[in-house]
Amino acid sequence: MTAPTREAPRRALVTGGAGGIGAHLVFALRERGWAVRVLDNFSSGRVENLAPVREDPQVEVLRADVTDLAKIAPHFQGVDTVWHLSANPDVRRGAVETDLDVQQGTVATRNVLEAMRRANVSTIAFSSSSVVYGHPKVFPTREDYGPLLPESLYGASKLGSEGLISAFCHSFGFRSWIFRFANVVGPGANHGVIYDFLKKIEKTPDRLEVLGDGKQSKGYLWVEDCVQAMIYATEHSNDAVNVFNLAPEDTISVAEIAQKVLTLTGSKARIEYTGGPRGWPGDVPVQRLSIERLKAIGYRPRYRSAEVVEKAIRTLQAELRGPTSAATRAR
């Protein structure tokens, strides 16, 4: 996928475009000259995240739920590329509401693909997740690792979506980019371990509960690096189905994150671990992704996990203190 020219701007449709990652993708696409149509049901995304582009005539923001094919299908007319980011953002919630990830993940992806087919749109970029690997036995884990045996319903929904995308590519001549994210953090985040820790010490200043034994270790990617990597990959790879891990080359433990939260906030809270290797059922204790495929096309993230975590703590701490929107600060 090539960047549009100024003379003939092309239109991107972004599902979940008011979310923490989606809003930054909208900004980046506009900077490259794309007109952007945002579909979001605002269940977790916030209209404030899009404040910097709300007056931009080349940005159209629509309230729409991708679980309703009939209602979203007309919005795919005139679109060149779809960026499908909408999903249930809370992995743990899926273990309680067992149809949540099926509906907001797999079924929603089928609806997006079918709306594309009806509108003759054949290019899609999809935000998948490293959780499709389940609990891998090989680190760093490459994109060709298998079998893929996810351990959460969220992971199962992402893997199901990947399968549908691949099938539409081979059945209807689509081209796709599937991105398996590490933990993505930055301005506008309203879930995840860093956000949870900050909210916990706000509620109970004397103690910080940490789920599991704190040894869980994962990679953390700054949101702007994530967005730039996605765009770069679409412009520098051209298979029918392109699969990329998006991650830093290192990891950081939950215990280290908890300590950084206390240090950077000046908190005197004591850390209390609930014990066990997992934070919750379906949690993957260790995640370390290979990004050799991404590096081979010429891109690597700017920051290591510890740097990303520190940036995220400072950013989210400021957001929780004041009314200024995350997107405005990011700009």
N, C-alpha and C positions, 0 to 999 in steps of 0.2 A: 504494500500500500504506500503510495507516494503522497507527499504533502501537496495540498491544493495550491493553485496559483492565485495571485491576487485578482486576476481578471475573471476567474471562474471558480469562486469558492464552492467547496463541496460541503455536504451536510452530514454530520455525524449525529446519531441518536445514542444517548447514554441512559441506560436504565440504572436507577439508583444514583442519579447524578447529583442529588443533594446530600449524599453521605460524605463521610470523612475522606474517602478516596475519590469518590465520584466528582465532588466539587473541584478538587485539584486537577482532575482529568479535564473537566470543562475548561478551566483556566488555561491549561496547557494547550488544548486543541484550539482555543480562540487565538492564542499567541501565534499559532502556526497558520492562522487564516481560515480555519474551518468555521462554518456556521454550525450551531449545536442545538439540538432539540433534547430536552431533559424529560424523562418520565420517572416519576417518583411518587409513591403513595404517602410519603412523609411519616411512616410509622417509626422510623429511626433517623432518617435524614431530616435536615432542618433547612428551611428556606433561608435562614440567616447565613448559612454557609455559602450561599450563592450571591450574597449582597453585592460584591464587587462587579458582577455582570448583570444585575437585574435590569439595568437601564440600557443594556447593550441590545440593539435591534437584531443582532445576529444570534441571540440566545433566546430560545423559547422554552419556558418552564411550564410543564403540564402535570397536574395531579392525576395519576393513573396507576392502576394496580396490574402488574403483569400476570397475575393469576386469572385475569378476565380477558380472554383472547378477543372476544367480540369488540370490547371497548378499546383495546390498544391497537388492533390491526390497522385502522385508518391512519394512525400516526406514523406508520412506517413508509407511507407513500412519499416519494421524493428524497429518500434517504440513501446515501452511498455506503456508509459503514455503520454497523451497530457495535457499541461497546456495552456488553451485558455485565453489569456489576451488582444488580439488585439481588439480595438474598437475606435470609435470617442472619443477623450479625451475632446472635448469642448462641454459641455452640451448646452450652449447658441446658438452655431452655428446650432444645430439641429432644432431650432425654425425658422430659416431662410431657411435652405435647408431641407425640410421636408422628403426627401427620404434618407438623409444621415445616420441616425441611423438605419433605416430599412435595408439598404444595408450593412453597415459596422458592424452592430450589429446582427440583427436577421438572415438575409440571410447568412452572414458570418459564424454564428454559425451552421446553417444547413449544410453549405459546410464542415465545420470541422467535424461534426458528420458523414456526409455521407462518407467523405474521410476515417474516422476511420473505418466505417462499411466495406468499400471495402478492407481495409488493415488488417482486423481482429484485430483492436486495440479496446479495450473495457473499458479503464479507462481514465476519463477526470476530470480535476479540472478547474473550471470556475470562473473568476473574475466578479461577479455581483456587485450590488450596493445597498445601503440603500434606494435609490430613488424608488425602487420597492414598498415600503410601501406607497408612496404618502404622504399625510399629516395625519399621524396616530393620533388617539385620546388617545392612551395608551402609557405612558412612564415609564420606559424604554421599548422599543418595542422589543418583542420576535419574534423569527423566525416563530412561528405559528400564528402570528397576521394576521387578515384578515377582510374584503376582501382587496386584494392588488389592489389599484387604483392609479397607478403612474400619476403624473401631468406634466411630461415632456416626449417628444418623446424619449429621451435617456432612461428614466426609463421604458417606454413601450417596447423599444427594449431589455432591459435587462430582463424584465419579460417574453417577448416572447421567449428569448433564454433559460431561465430557464425551460419554458414549453417544449420546444423541447428536452432539455437534459433529462428531466424526461421521456418523451415519448420514446426516444431512449433507455433509461435504461430499461423500462418495455417491450419494443417491441423486443429488440435485446440483452438483457442480459448485457448491459453496467453497470458500476458502476461509480458514479459521486460524486464530492464534489463541492458544490455551495457556494461561499463566498460573502456575502453582506458587502461590504466595507463601513466604514465611510470615511472621507476625508483623503487620504493617501498622505503624503508629505515627502520630503527628497531630497538627492542629485539627480540631473538629471531632476527635475521637470521643465516643461516649460509651465505650465498653473496653474490655481487656484488662490484663493484670495491673498495669500502671494506673489506669483510671480507677480500678477497684481499690487498690491500696490507698490512693489519695482520698477516696470517699470513706474508707474505713477509718483512717486516722482522724478524719474530720468528725466522724460520729463517735469514735472511742479513742480519744487522744492518748490514753495510757497504754493501749495494746494494739498490735497489728497482727491479725490472724492471717496465716499463710496456709493455703490448702496444700496438703501433701507434706513431703519432707524437705522441700526447698531445693532439692537436687535436680529438679526438672530443668532441662537446658535446651534453649531454642535460639534461633536467629531473629533479630529485629531489624526491620527495614524502614527507613524514613520515607514518609508518604510521597514526597516529591521525587525521590529516587525511584520508587515503585512506578509512578506515573511516567517518568521519563524513560524508564526501561521498557515499559509496555509500548510506548510510541516508537521508540528506537527499533524494537524487535519487529514491529509491523512494517517498518520501512527497510529492514535489512534481511528479511527472510521471506521466502515465497513458496513454500510447499503447500500442498492442499490442506494439511493439518500440521501446524507448527506448535510444539509444546516446549515451554521454557519454565525452569525454576527461577523465581525472583527472590533473592535472599542476599544477605551479606555472606562473607566467607568464614565467619566465626559464630559463636553462640555465647549466651550469658545465662547463668542460672537464676532461678526464681529467688533464691536466697540473696544473691548479689543485687538483684533488682530491689528487693525489700530494703536492704541496707542503704542503697543509693536514695531511695525515697525518704528514709529517715534523715540521712545526711543533708540532702538538698532542701528539705523542708524544715530542718532544725528540730525535728520531733524527737522526744525522749521516750517514745513508746517502746515497750518490750515486744519482741517478735515471738509469737506463739505458733508452732507448727501443728497441724492436725494429724500429721503422720501418714506414712504410706508413700509409694512411689508415684501415685497419680493425684492430681488435684481433684478430679471428679471422674465418674465413669465415662470412658471414651477419650479422656485426655491422653495425649501421646507424651510420655516423659522426656524423650530425647528427639530432637529434630535438628539435623544438619544437612543442608542441601548442597549439592554440587551446582556451581554456576559456570562450569566450563563451556557449556553450550552458549550461554549468554556472552561470555568473554570471547568466544570464538568469532562472534560477529562484531566485536569491538566495543562492548559496553561492560562496565563494572560499577557497582554502587560506590558512592563517595565515602560512606561512613561505616565504621565497625559497630557491632551491636552495643557495646558499652556507650559509645558516643551517642547513638540513636536513643538509647534509654534515657540518658541524661538530658538530651534535648527535649524528649517527650515529657519528662517530669516537669521541667521548667515551663514548658508551653501549657500543659494541662493544669498545672498549679495556677498559672496566671488566668486561665479561662475560668476555673472554678471560683476565682476571686472576683471577677468583674463581668460586666454585660457585653463587652466587645466581642463580636463574632469571631470564631476561629478563622474563618476565611479572610476576614479583613486583616487580622494580624498576619496571616500567612502572606498577604500581598505587600 
